[in-house]
Amino acid sequence: MPMIRMNDFKSEPEDLIRAQVAAAERIIRSGWFVLGPEVEAFEKQWAEASAAKFSIGVANGMDAIELGLRASGIVPGDEIITTPMTAFASTLAIIRAGATPVLADIDETSGLLSPESAARCIGPKTKGILLVHLYGQVRDMPKWLDLCGSHKIQLFEDCAQAHLASADGRTAGNFGPWGAYSFYPTKNLGCIGDGGALNTNSSELDAKVRVLRNYGQSKRYYHPTLGMNSRLDELQAGILMTRLAKLKPFTERRKDISQRYHAEIKNSAIRLLAPPQTRDSHVHHLFVVLTDARERLQQHMKDKGVEALIHYPVPVHKQEPCAEIKRDPNGLKAVERYADRCLSVPIHPQMSDADVKTVIDALNGFK
Ligand SMILES: *Cc1c(COP(=O)(O)O)cnc(C)c1O
């Protein structure tokens, strides 16, 4: 019996594989490989799909965050509050932008940043909060908008796991000045290499990021500002358009699987996170369970033919270069407990109903 993996690109629909091969051939024959018509077309399609006025294709999700921060006027000395339970790239992007990350603790019922802890981290140097829509969940946005509004700080969104998630009629990336997306292959919308985008509704930010992503070049060979090399390839843009055509049905499949997990996983040794506030507010990039016996559960799942991985085993403040990082004065106890207990089980769109049952039975059979 083959393992049920966290991702299974090889079993994707044949029409999708053929569309990707056709896109690759079209681009190879076009002779134009970086920032061209494919990138422009994808930027338009992605902006429309994610309900943003503008989308700027960049090299990866981490760069999208850095470019967003730089375009928003974040400079050395500015503090940005974020979560220690995320891909390391969230924090690294803040550091790369020259700013100072400050880590707040998490809410153990969702794995997301705790608004109470974030409020304790706000000081005179705080310029913004980088909210990570972890696992694909957009939660408690009125609270975050209130907190940022009352302290006159900006709300930045790391949407790398939250393609198409929406709450209160707003799609992720539209709650503050911008939202940063990653198209790393395993993300809900992924390419066949690295890619990312910054979404914004501000024509001013759009113009700034377009200059910053290309060496700070305003017109050919003129550099009014010091930018980066963070351009999106034509090949990745072409592939992304074929995959964007499948994103809605793939996302609905993730939501259906999550609904079954929430209804059918019943085991007192395993705790589920809070269910989504609405069906559309969570796109289930990952499905995470909590247990005091993680190592045993991971091995048990493997024995039952199910791959299970840890996202993330080491919170940011426990990483070697981050030992001295600024944090909530009350400490980061919740995230430390959480990082020892979280385990992700497969929830990708290629899973059959039988696969879903295998995962549920394996979890329910754990003692
Ligand atoms: C993947 C990811 C990133 C970084 O994206 P890359 O494209 O790998 O640079 C940032 N934040 C979160 C939450 C992610 O999951």
The ligand as an ORCA input file, in Angstrom:
! r2SCAN-3c Opt
* xyz 0 1
  C       6.423     29.551      2.750
  C       6.257     30.651      3.680
  C       6.995     31.838      3.567
  C       8.135     32.013      2.618
  O       7.823     31.798      1.278
  P       9.011     31.407      0.279
  O       8.351     31.474     -1.058
  O       9.478     30.040      0.641
  O      10.075     32.430      0.432
  C       6.724     32.870      4.451
  N       5.786     32.744      5.389
  C       5.062     31.623      5.539
  C       4.015     31.554      6.596
  C       5.285     30.531      4.694
  O       4.571     29.414      4.860
*
